[in-house]
Amino acid sequence: VAGMGGTSAVIGTIIITLLVPVLTKTNYTSFFLLGAVLVPVAWMCITFITSKKEQNAIT
């Protein structure tokens, strides 16, 4: 799992590094909006991955 997370981080960094010149060609608004959107997305991913699922108990 750690290897998959590290690989995803590197791929995301490479993609963002390639997109920055395109996104900031006219102004920086789209770049900052992307950064603002990624915070709640990351929070939702972490919450989804670490949430404990309820087990159905037969009583």
N, C-alpha and C positions, 0 to 999 in steps of 0.2 A: 504494500500500500504506500509506503514511503517513497518508493521508486516511481510509482505512478504520479504521486503528488509533485515530486521534484521535476519529472518530465513535463508535466502540465505547466508548472511554473516557468520553466525554460521556454517552452513553446509560446506561452502567453507573452513573455518578455520579448521574444523575437518578433512576434506579430505586432505588438505595440510599438517597438522600435522602428519597424518598417512603416507603420501607419502615421507616426508623429509628423513627418514632413508633409504628408498629404493632408492631414487634419489641420495643421497650423499654417497652411499656405495663405489663407486670407485673414483669419483671426484665431485666437486661442479658445473661443467659447466652446466649440465642439469637443476639444480636448479636455477641458475642465468638466463639461457635462458627462463625458465618458467616465472620468474619474469619480464623479459624484454617483453615477449609476452603479459602478462596480462595488461600492461599499455595501449597499443593501443586498446585492446579488451574492457577494461573498458571505455575508451574514446568513442568508437563507441557505446557501450550500452547506455551511458548517452546521447550522441547526438541523438540517435534513439528515446529514451524515451521522451526527452524534445523537440524534433523538432515540430514545428507548421505545421500542414497540411493546404494546401491551400483549401479554400472552393470554390466550383464552384458557381459562381454568374450568374444568368440568367439576361441578359440585353436586 
